[in-house]
Each structure stands twice: as structure tokens, then as C-alpha cells.
């Protein structure tokens, strides 16, 4: 008979999930408010994009150092401090009156977010017994996906009634409640002894991430043969080489590279990375398809897009419970297959496709994503030693956030390129001609399908190797 979760464990899970939801929501909820923010602050759209990218980049650069700090000084301690910093950053965002002030506030917010994101899976893994872990981690994974995908829809609903400031200010009362709960219920950790933070590794890894982001961004704006694009690529390769060299030459590296010898851990991490790239194809394309091509207002489009996170809310605990009882890798494989089928269905949508058919495609993808996330998170966190839980959780969060960044970049690049190809010339707006947009959307979702197939390949190879 399985032991039921105690009330303390449930409160720990709720506390963690609150910050998971707020942190991931704030990576996508700003997108829909950018036109309003740009107008009020009298800035250009390209300047406004810094409000989004600064948040994502700081998170990506800080996740592994904070994950390591969680192993060194206690995951709960890092999580609590991160929660306070995130709420403070949200307040500063909400009262910002200029672009520099808002970007600075977003950096503060991102530091807090990085601290909570990097430690949440480790806290849950330590707090819950093995027979309840899958369900708990599945719930956390669901809130990650919900926050990432529900942002535009929820942001639209807030903007209908309030100013853009409330996108950030809404975090404050919820965050204060979660902070109080964290001080009351989060478990005490036993910090590692005789070790230290790898500053050189943290700096070189940040250089890798920033130069890689520069390469992707400049590829979209200036093309892959542009000198600045190529410089970013060279810097990325060189700093990656330096990072590996540093990690192999010191006693206490930021990442114990031997973790990646664990094929189960590595394959599951890569699969998660690919799934989040694919997920952000949906997040980027759907608002344009529903509003510009189908003619729905932001509220109705937001409600249709909310089908995805609502299915995850309902079925993630069930998927987690299945992960506790049945073969986790088979569940992830089946989830990936459903996710791939969903991408294939997206590629058949047209200008007049029934909204019921559209919702059915979203539902298939949502079921697949839900069935994948819970067992995959459990596999990642259960395949490492307790001393590496913090860095494993941080790597898991890093794979998600890099997946989001790449999903935005690749989907935008493919969509814009395809629209121009179908039109035969450069289009000022990707939705200027609905038929060109729909054709380009089909191509883009087929690329997303290919990414899902690649994830299926890694998952299948994992299963074959584990049987040997």
C-alpha cells in the first residue's frame, strides 16, 4: 500500500509550484504586452525585446551557479532568498517608468527566478518518498509548461482590465504568501563540505550562452554569413572549449561532467530540451494564426490557447501517478509520439479549418506533453546521486530555458523565411497574406515535428541501451 503525501509535503509542493508558475509565466507573459509597453515608454520594438531577452538570458546564465550553491549551502536557503529577490524584482518592474529601470528590474527578477528554478526539483526530490516522487515532480513539470504556454493568454486577460504594470504587480501578494510558507515548511538541507563554487566555470558558461544567443539573434536579423554573426559563433565555440577545459582541470567543477556518462540522465535531458523547443513553436505561431488569420480577438484566442495548459493541470497528477507505478521510459516514449502527432495535425490547419479540429490538435499535443513531462523529470532527478540533486535540477531547468529561447528563435526564423519564399519577395508583415502565412506555418510545424522525432530517437536509444 502506497504511503499518502502528508499535509506538510503538499504545502511544500504548492509553495514550489507557485514560484515555478510565476517564474515561467514571466518569461512569456510580457510578449503580449510589448506593444503597449513600447508605446507608453516611447521606445522601439527592438528596444522592447530587451525586456524579454534580458530576463531569459540572466536565468540561463545563473541556473547552474545557483544550482551548485544549492548543493553547497542548502537548496531551501537558496530557494527562499530567490523568492524574496523575485518578489522585489516584480515590485520594481511594476513601478518602472523608463526602459533602463524596467530592464534593471527584470534582471533582479531573473536572478530570483534563477535561484528558485535551479533548486525546486532538488527540494521536491528530497521532500517526497520514492513512491510519491513521480507525481510530485510531474506536478512541478506541469506548472513549468503551464507557465510557459499560458503566458500570452493570461497576459491578454490582464491587459483587458488593467495596465501592463499589473502583469508584474500580481506576483507580489502571491509571492509573499509563498515566501512565508517556504520559511515554515521547506526542509532543512545538509550542505556539502570541503567544496567551493567554480567561478571560472560560471563565467565561461555565461559567455557560451550569451554568444550563442547573439549568434541565433544575428542569424535572424543579418544572416548567417554576416561578420558579426560569425564572430559570435567563433566566440561560442572557443568559450565552450575553455569551459570544458576548466571543468576537467579543477577539483570542484560547476558541472561534474561525469554526470553525462549516465546515458539515461543525458538522453532524458536532451529530450526535455527538444520538447521545449517544439513547445515554443506553438507559443509563437498560435497567436498570429488565431488572431491575424482566423480573426479572433485576443480574449478568444487566449481562451483557445488555454486548452493546452488546462489539460496539463487536470492530467499531470495522473501522469505523475502513472510514472510512480509503470515503466517511466515507455510513458515518455508514448508521450513523445502523441506530441509528434499533434505537430503533424498542426501542419494541416488552414484558413477555414473547424475550430473543433484545431482544439483537437492542441489537445493531442497537450496530452503528449503531459505524459512526457512527469516521468521524464522523475528519470532525470532519480538518476543522479543525492549530492548532485541541485546541479541536476539546474541542468533540467537550463535545458528548458534554452529550449524556450531556441524555440522562439528557430520558429521565428523559419516562419519569416518561409513567408518570404512563398511570396517571392520580402514581406513587411508575416500575416500580410493569410495564404502565404498558412503555407509557412505548415513548413514551420513540420520542422517542429522533426524536432519531436529527434526526441523520440534519443528516448528510444535510451531504452535500447538500458535493456542491454
N, C-alpha and C positions, 0 to 999 in steps of 0.2 A: 504493500500500500504506500503510495507516494505521500510524502510529507507536504502539507499545505503551507503556503507562504504566510509568515506572521504579519501582524499589522505594522511592525517596525520595518520589515522588508518591503512591504507595499508602499509605505511612506518614502523610503529611500528611492524606490523605483519612480514614484511620482515626482519627487524632487529633482532627480536626474533628468527625467523626461521633460520637465518644464524648461530647464536650461538648454536641453538638446533642441527642443522645438523653437525657442526664441532665437538661439544662435543660428540655426539653419534657415529659419524664416527671414532673418535679417540679411541673408546672402542673396535672396531673390525678391523680397517684398518691395525693395526700393525701386526695382526696374520700372514698375508701372507708374511710380510717382515722379520719375525723372523729368518728364516734360513740364510738370507743374513746378518742381524744384528749380529747374533751369530758368523758367520764366520769372519766378519770384526773386531769385538771386541774381538775375540778369547775367547768366553765363551760357556758354555754348553747350551743345550736346556732347561734344568730345570732352569738354571740361567736366561735365556732369558724370560721364562714365567713370571718372576717377573716384567718385563716391562709392561705386560698386567695386571696382577693381582693388582699391586700397584695402577694403575690408577682407576680400578673398585672399589677397597676397600676404597680408600680415598673418592671417590664420595659417596659411600653408607654410610660411616660414617659421612660425612659432610652435606648431604642434609637436614636433619631435623633441625640441628642447624642454618644453613643459611636460611632455610625457616622461622624459628622463628625470626631471625634477620631481615628478610624482613618485617615481621609484626611489629617489634619494631621500626625500623629506616627507613623503606621505601623500598619497593621491587625494585623500579627503581634504587635507590642508590646502593643496593647490587648487582644488575644485572650489572651496569656499572663498578663497581670495579672488579667484577668477570670477565667481558670481558677483562679488561686490564691485569689481572693476567693470564688468559688463553693464551692470545697472547704472553705474556712474557715467559710463560712456553713452548709454542710452539717454540719460538726462541731458548731457552736453549736446548730443545730436538734436534733441527736441527743442533746445533753446538757441540753436545756432542761427546766426544772422548773416553769415558770409561763407563762401566756399572754403577758404583756409580753415576756418573754425569747424566747419562740418567735416572736412577730411580729417583734421586732427582728432575730432571726437570719434570718428569711425575707426581710427587707429586704436584709440583707447578701448573702444567697444570690442574690436577684433582681438586685442590682447586677452581680455577677459574671456571671450569666446574660445580662443585657443586653449586657455587653461582648463575650461570645463569640458571641451570636446576631447582633449587628449587624455583625460582621466576617467570619463564616465563609464566606459566599458570595463576598465580595471576595477572600479568601485563595485559595479554590479556583479562581476565575476567573483569577487571576494565576499560579497554580502549574501549571495544566494547559493544554496546547496546545488550539487551537480544535477539533481533530478528536476530542479526548477530553473536552471540557468538558461536553457534554450528559450523558454517562454519569456523570461525577463529580458534577455538580450534581443529577442525578436521584437518586443515592445519598444525597446530603445531604437532599434533599426527602423521600425515603422515611423516613429516620430522624426527620425532623420529624414526619411523620404517625404513624409507629410510636410515638414517644414520647407524642404527644398522645392516641392512641386506646388504646394498650396499658396506660396507667396503672392504670385500675381493676382489670384482670385480674391484672397483676403485683403490685399492692398487696395484693390478696386472697391471693395465694400467699405473700407475705412474712409477712402477718399470721397465716397459719395456723401458722407455725413460730416466729415471733419477735415481739417487742414493736414498737410503732409507731415507736420510735426508729430501728430499722434501715432504715426507708424512706429516711431521710436518711444514716445512717452508711454504707450500702452505696456511697454516692458517693465516699467518701474514698479507699479503695485504688485504685479505678478511676481517679479523678481525678488522683491523684499520678502514676500511670503515664503518663496523657495529658499532664500538665504537663511531665514530664521529656522526653517525646517532642517536645512543642512547642518546647522550648528547643533541641533537637537538629536538627530538620528544617524548621521553618517558615521560609519565605523572608524575606529582608530586604526591607523596603519602602523606597520613596523618598518621604519625607513632602513634602507640599505646602509651598511657600514663599509668603511675603507674604500670609498669610491668618490668620484667627483664629476662635475659637468664638463663635457667636451666642448669648450668654446670654439676651438678651431673647426671642429666638425659642424657646429651650428652655423658658423659664418659662411663656410664654403657651401653648405647645403642651401642656405638662403640665396647665395649667388647663383647656384644652379637653377633654382626655382624662378628667380627674378629674370635671369637671362633667357630661360626657356619661355616664360610668359612674353617677354619682349619679342622673341623670335616668332611666336604664334601671332601676336598682335600686328607686328610689322608685315608678316606674310599676307595678312588680310588687307592692310592699308596700302602697302607699297610693292608687294610681290616678293616671291622667294629669291629672286636674283638681285634685289636691291642690296647695296653695300652694307647698310645698317642692319638689315635682316641677317646677312651672312656673318657680320661681326657678332651679333647676339648668339648665333648658332655656335660659332667658334668659342666664345666665352663659356657657353653652356657646356660644351664638350670638355674644355680644359678644366673648368671648376669641378665637373663631375669626376674627372680623373684625379684631381687633387683631393677631393672628398674621400674617394676610395683609398687613396694612399694614406691619408691622415687616419682613417678608421682602422687600417691594418697595422698602423705603426705605434699606437698608444695603448696603454693598459686598460683605460676605461672609455671606450668609444661611445659616441652618441647612439649609434646603432651597432649592436653585435651582429656583424654580417653573417655569422654562422647561423643566425635565425633563418636566413634564406636557403640554407641547405635542407631545411624542412620543407619538402615539396608540397605537403598538404597546406602549410601556412602560406607559402609563396603563391601557389596556384589559386587559393581562395582569395588572397589579397588582390591578385591581378584580375580575377573575375569580378570582384567588387568594383574595382577601378573602371573596368569596361562597362559594367552595368550603369554606373553613374554618368559616364559619357553619353550613353544611349538615352538615359532618362532626361538629360538636359536638351536633347534634340526635341523631345516632346514639349518641354517647358518653353523653349524659344519659338517654336513654329506654331503651336496651337493658338496663341493669342492672335497672331496675324490671320490664320486660317478662319477662325471663328468670327473675328470682328471685321476684317477687311474683305474677306471672300464671301462669308456667309451672311454678313450684315448684322450680326447680333451686337447688342450694346454690351459695355464692359461687365455689367452685373450678370447678364445671362451667360456670357462667355465664361465668366468666373465660376458660375454655378456648374456649368458643364465640365469645366476642368477640375472641379472639386470632386467629381466622381472617383478619380484616381485616389486621392488621399482618404476619402471616406471609406472606400473598400479596404484600404490598408488599416484604418482604425478598427474596423469591425473584425477583420480576419487575421491580423498579425498575432494576437494572442493564441488563436487556433493554430496558426503556422508554427509558433513557438512551442506549443504543447506537442505538436506532431514531431518537432525536432528533438524533444526530450524522449520520445517513445520509439521513433523509427530511424532508419539509416539517413543521416543528415545529408550525405553527398548525393544520394538518389533524389532527395527532396529538392536540393539546389538544382540538380540537372533538369528535373521536371519543370521547376520554376523558370529556368532559363529558356526552355523550349517554348513555354507559354508566352514569355516575353518576346521571343523572336517571332512567334505567330502574330502577336499584337503589332509589331513593327511592319510585318507583311500586310496586315489588314489596313494599316495607316496608308500604305502606298497605293491603295485602290480608291481612296476617297476622292470625290470630285466636287464640283461646284454645287451640284444638286443632290448629293448623297443624303439619304434619310438620316435625321439626327439620331434615330434609334440605332442605326448601323454604326454611326460614329461612337455613340456611348458604348455599344457592344465591344468595339475595338479597344476603347480605353479600358473597359472592364477586364478584358483578357490580359492586357499588359499589366494592369494593377494586380490581378491575381498572381500572375507570374512573378512580379517584383516582390510581392508579399511572401510567396512561398520560397523565394530565393534568399531574402534578407535574413530572416530569423535563423535558419540553420547555418548559413554562411558565417554570420557573426559569431555563432557558437563555436564553429570549427576553428576560426581564427584565434579566438581567445582561449580555447581549450587545448590548443596545440603547442603552447609555449609554457615554460617554467614560471612559477609564481613570481620570481624576481624580475621577469621580463613583461609582466602584465601591462605596466604603464606604457612602455615603448611599443608593445604590440597594439594596444588601444590607440596610441597616437598614430602609428603607421596605418591602421584601419581608417582613422579619421582623415589622414593625409590623402590616402587613396581616393576617398570620397570627394574631398575638396578639389583635388587635382582633376578628378573626373568631371566635376561641375565646370571648372574653368575650361577644360578642353572641350567639353560638350557644347558650351556656348560658342567657343572659337571655331570649332570644326563645323558645326551646324550652320553658323552664320556664313562661313567661308563657302561651303558647298552650295547653300541656298542662293547667295548672291551671284556666284559664278554660274550656276545653272540657269537662273533667270536671264542673265545677260546672254548666255549661249542660245537659249530658246528664242530670245528676242532678236538676236543677231546684232545687237549693239548694247552699249551700257545704258541701263535703266536707272533713272533718278530715284525711283521708289520700287521696291521689290513687289509691291501689290498694285502697281500701276495698271497691269493687265492680269486679270484673275486667271486666265487660262495658262499664261506663262508661269505664274506663281504655283498653280496646282501641279503642273508638269515638273517644276523644280522641286516642289515638296515631295513628289514621288521619288525622285532621284535621291534626295536627302534622307528620306526614311529607308530607302534601300541600303544606303551607307550605314544607317543605324542598325538595320537587320544584319549586315555583315559584321558589325562590332559584336552583336549578340551571338552570332555564330562562332566568332573567335572565343568569346567567353565560354560557350558550350564546349569548344575544343579543349581549352585549359581544364575545365571541370572534368571532362571525360578522361583526359590524360591522367589527372589526379586519381580517379577511381581505378584506372587500369594499374597504375604504379602501386597503389595501396593493396591491391589484391595479390601482388607478387610476394 
